[in-house]
């Protein structure tokens, strides 16, 4: 299943070949502020369809997650990380074409990590 996503203005566009797994509703400081609903995918299932130069990056705390966002519209459609030696992409499902109605949310207490 191919899912497409983008920032609001379209300067960042991507697709991924994976059925979204658990939908993570994280309460950490950045996810709360972005209103992100996340799913983790393998980086090999992810295809950036716009130039990598269109990405801006924000890191904080332990600086292990690169939060990618658009410098034009400010949307943050995904993040990249290597955690425990495993590379992963965290896709903000609110920036995709998926219908989010009825998806079961998994609460994640990122605020207390």
N, C-alpha and C positions, 0 to 999 in steps of 0.2 A: 504494500500500500504506500503510495507516494503522497506525502503531505507537503504543501507549499506554505511558506511564511515570509514575512517581511516586516520592516519597520513601517511607520505610518506613511512616509513620503516615497518609499520604494528604493531609496538609495542602497539599502541592504535587503537582498532577497536570497532565499535559500529554499532547499527542499530536503526531505529526509525519507528514507525507505525503512520505515519501522512502524509497527503499531505502537502507539503510545502505551507505555506501561503504567504503573501507578502514577496518578496525578498528585504531585506534592504541593501542599499548601504550607509553605515554610513561614515561620514567624520571626525570622532574623530581621535585623534592622533594614537591610536593603530590599529583601523580598516584600516585606510589609509596605515599604514606600513605593515600590514599583507595582504592587498588586499582582505579582507574578504567580502563575500556576505552572508548575514545572514538570517535565518528564525527562528522564535520563536516557540517552541513546549512545550507541557506539559511534565514535567519530568517523568510522568508515562508512556509516550509513548516512552521513551528512554531506550535502553538496552546497557550498557557497556559490551563488550564481552571479554575484557582483564582485568587483575587485576588492581584495583584502584591504586595500588602502582606504576604502569607505568606512572601515570599522574604527571606532574609538574604543579605548579600553580604560576600565576603572578596576583597581584592586584595592583591598583594604585588609585589615587585621593580619592574618598570616600570609596574605598575598599568594595563595595557591589557586585561587579562582580568578580567571580573567573575564570580567563582566563586559561583554561587548555591547556597544550602543551606537546609535547614529548621531553624528555631530550636527546634522541638519535638523531633524525632528525630535531627537532625544529619546526615541523608543529604544528599549533594551530587549531585543528578541532572543538572545541566547548567551550562554557563558561556556567557557572551556576550562577544564581543569585536569590535573593529574593528582589523584588521591589514592594513597596506598599503592603507588606504582601503576595504577590503571588510569588510562586516559578516558575522559568522558565529556559529553556535551550535555548541557542542561538547556532544554528548549522551553522558552516561555510560550505555553500553548495559547495565551491570549494574543500572540502575534502570528497565529496561524489561521488557516481557513477552516479548521476543525469546529464542529458544533460542540460546545462544551456542556450543553444541557445534559443532565443525567450522568455525567462522569462522576465516579466516586472519588472523593478527595481523601488523601492520606495526610493527616496533620503531622508536621515535622517541627520539633522544638529546636530550631536553629538558634534561637535567642539564648539558649543555655548551653551552647557548646563551649 
